[in-house]
């Protein structure tokens, strides 16, 4: 079994624009196909998941969009309210604590409290049980923010254990940190493109997660990879071809397109080699670039097949 199948909590992150939401959706659909009950949670994101899955717009509260799949676009205010209710159980107790002006002021002054409100909600659902004792969700997938914000978010439990006074908030943060650093239950999934900048940032993110958060990423997804059309020696010849043709040549446009593709393949190969060299022990899943007029659920379903 793969990391994607075995872990209860997946945190998906990477450089902005690499397709984290698409990968998160594909992971969720793959898990649902295997009979799992999944929560896919976004972090106060510009919402495009509903377009990918062809469902109604996704709001800040958990909602079932298809059998086996719940989705939510977490916002700090709603997530803190829900998390407080889930932990305290009794609404009157929640109101007495979280709606107290003094407590509210302390919370607002607590470093990372907005990030914690969302991360804490996601963490709670990992261990949430139904009335009959069964887990509400078999897997929680967080479509995390981009690199820098993701690091800040994942640092929060450690920050809270250091700055929060003894009590509920510190205890919960400590439990969450234990979950997130348990490689048997949780995994960070890095998403990259086969391009230099995303590959470089992915390597840096891997190191920072290990060094600063104590979480070692367990999977790498390289998204939107073009199929190889040319071999190395062919790429060089094709790249040089436009310079050998007259501007009026009927095949010049075709030659220019060939050169662009050859250069793209060379850059892609260089980035893939860097990822393999710098992160040799990180399991890697490669997703193809799909040329479709409108990227919707059928396309996500096809990518889900790569996850088994």
N, C-alpha and C positions, 0 to 999 in steps of 0.2 A: 504494500500500500504506500501511497505517496504522502508527503507532508500535507497536501491539500485534503486528503481523506481522514487523516489521523488526528488533526488538531481541532480543538473546540473553538479556538479564537484565532482569527487571521487578521492581521493589520496590514493593509495594502498601501504602499507609498512609493514615491519616486519623484523625479523632477516634474514640474508642471508641464502639461501637454503631452505626456508619454502614453496616456490612455489608461489611467488608473481606474476610472469608473467603468470603462469597457471590460477591463480585466476582472474587476470585482464582480460585475454582472455575470461574466462567463463562469467564474468560480462558483457563484451562487447557483446558476442553472445546472452546472455539472453536479453539485452536491444534491440538488433537488431530484435530479434524475436517478440518483443512487438511493432515494428514499429518505433523505435527511430533511429535517425541519430547520429552515435557515432564516436568520435575520440578517439582512443587508442594510447597514447603517452608514449614511453619509454624515459628514461633519459640517453642518451649516454651509452647505455647498451651493453653488449655482446649479440648479437642479436640471439635469439632462437625462437622468436614469429613466424617467417615465417615457421619454421618447424612445430610448433603446429598447425598453420592455413592452412598449405600446400599451401603457396603462394610464390611468388618470394621474394628474400631478401629485407628487409625493410630498406630504406635509410633515410636521414635527412630531407626530405620534405614530406608533407602530400600526401598520395596516397590512392586511393580507391582500396580495395582488394576484396570486395564483396558488393552487394547492402546494403546500410545503414552503412557500416563500412569503415572508413578511418584509416590508421595507419601511425605512424612516429617514427623514432628513433632519437630523438632530439640530436644535438650536439651544444655546446656553440656558435661556430662561425656562423653556419647557422641560429640557432635560434635567435641570436641577430640581424642578418641582416633582417630576416623575421619579427621579432617583431618591429624593427625600421621602416620598410616599412609599416607595418600594422598600426602603430600609426601615423606616419607622412604622409602617403598616397602618397606623391610625391617623386619619386626617386631622383630628383635633390636636394630636401631638405634633404633627408636621406644622400646623399653623402656629402653635405656641412657640416652636423653635425657629423655623425658617422664616416666618413672617414677623418675628420680633425685630424691632428697629435696631437694637443693639447687635443682635446676631447678624442681621442683614449687612450692617456696616462692617462687621468683622469679616464676613464672607467676601464683600467687595474689595476689602484690603488684603485678602489672602492671595499670594502669587499663584497664578494659573488656575483660579477657581472656575473661569469660564471653560477652559479646556477640560478641567476635571469633571465638570457637570456632564459633558458629553462622554468622556472616557469612562467615568464612573457608571453611567447608565449602561453603556455597552458591556462593561465588566459584570455588572449585576445580572444581565440577561444570560451570561455564560452559565451561571449556577442556578438560575431561576427554575423553580419546580412548579408543576401543575398540582392541582388538589390531590391527584392520585399518586403523587410522588415522582412521576416521570419528568424528565427535563422539558421545559417549554421549547427550547431550541437545542438541536444537536450541534449546531455551529453558528457562531456569530462572526460575520465578516464586516470589518470596518473599512470603508472606502476613505482612507485617511487623507489629510492635507498634504501639500507638496513638502519637499525635503525639510526646509528649515522649520516650518510650522509643525511638521510631524515630529521632529526631534524635540521641540518645545513641549508638545503635548505628551509625549512618552516620558519626558523628564518629570512631569508634574507629580506622580505618586511619590517619587523620592523627595522632591521639594516639600511636599506636604508632611511627610514623615519627619522632616527636619524642622519645619517652622510652625506647624499646627500644634496647638496645646493638646495634652493628652485628652483622649475622648473619642467620640464617634468618627469624626473626620479623619483623624490620624489612623485609627484602627482600620477604617475602610481603605485608605490609601495604602496601608501596609499589606492588606490582603490582595489588593489589585496588583501591587508590585510583585508579590509572590506568584500570582497567576501569570503575569506578562513575562516573567523571567524563567518560567517553567517550560523548558523545551519540549516536554512531553505533551503539553496542553496548548501552548501558544506558539505562533510563528509570525515573524515579520516577512512579508512577501515584497521584494523589491521589483519595481517595473522600470524598464528602460527601453529606449529605442536603440537600434544599431547605428548610432551616430556618435561622434566624438564627445560633444558636450554632455548628453545624457549618460553616456558610458562613464565619463570621468566623474560626474556627480554621483553616480551609483556606487562607484568604488569608494569615494569619500564618505558617502552615507553609511556604507557597510562598516567602515572603521569607526565612525562616530557613534553608531548604535552600540557597537561592542564596548568602546572606551567610555562613553558618557552615560549610557543608559543600562548597560549590562544585558542587552538583548542581541543575540547573534542571529542575523537573518538566516532563514532556512530554505528560501526558494528565490529564484530569479526568473522573471518573465520578460523575455525580449519581444516587444510588440512590433507589429507592422513590418515584418521582414520580407523583402522582395525575393522572389525565386531567382536563382543564379542562371543567367542566360549565357554568359561568356566566361571562358577560362582566362587565366591570368595573361597569357601571351596574346589572346584574342582581344582582351580589353585594351591593351597598349596599342594594338594596330587600329582598332576602331576609334579610339580617342584621337589618334593622329590623322584619321582620314579626312575630316573637314578641311584641314589645312592644305591638303593636296588637291582639293577640288576647286574649280572655278566657281565664282559666285553665281553664275548662270546655270550651273549644272543641275539637271532635273532631279538628281538624287542628293543634292546638298542638304535639303531639309531632313531627309531620312538619316543622313550621316550625322547631322547635328543632334538628332534625337538619340542615335546610337551612342554618340560620345557622352551625352548627358547620362544615359543609362549605365555606360561603362564606368564613368566616374562615380556614380552613386553606388554601384556594386563594389568598387574598390574601397570607398569610404566605409561601407557597411562591413566588409571583410575586416578592415582594420579595427573597427569598433568591437566586433565580435571577438577578434583575437585578443584585444585588450581585456575584455571581460573574462575570457577564459584564463588568461595569464594571471590577472590580479585576483580573481575569485575562483581558483581552480576547484575548490571543494563544494561550491554552491550549486545544488541541482538547478538545471536550467530548462525552461520550457520556451520554445520558440513559436510565436504566433504569426501566421502569414499576413501580409497586407491584403486586404480584401477590396477589390475594385467593384463597389456597388453604388448605384445612384443615390440611395438613401440608406444609411447604416441603421438598421432596425433589429428587431428581435431575431429574425432568421439569421442574420449575420452573427449576432452574439451566440446563438445556438450552435453555429458551426464552429466558433472558436472554443466553445465549452467542450467540444469533443477532444481537444488537445489535453484536457485535464483528466481524461479517462472516463 
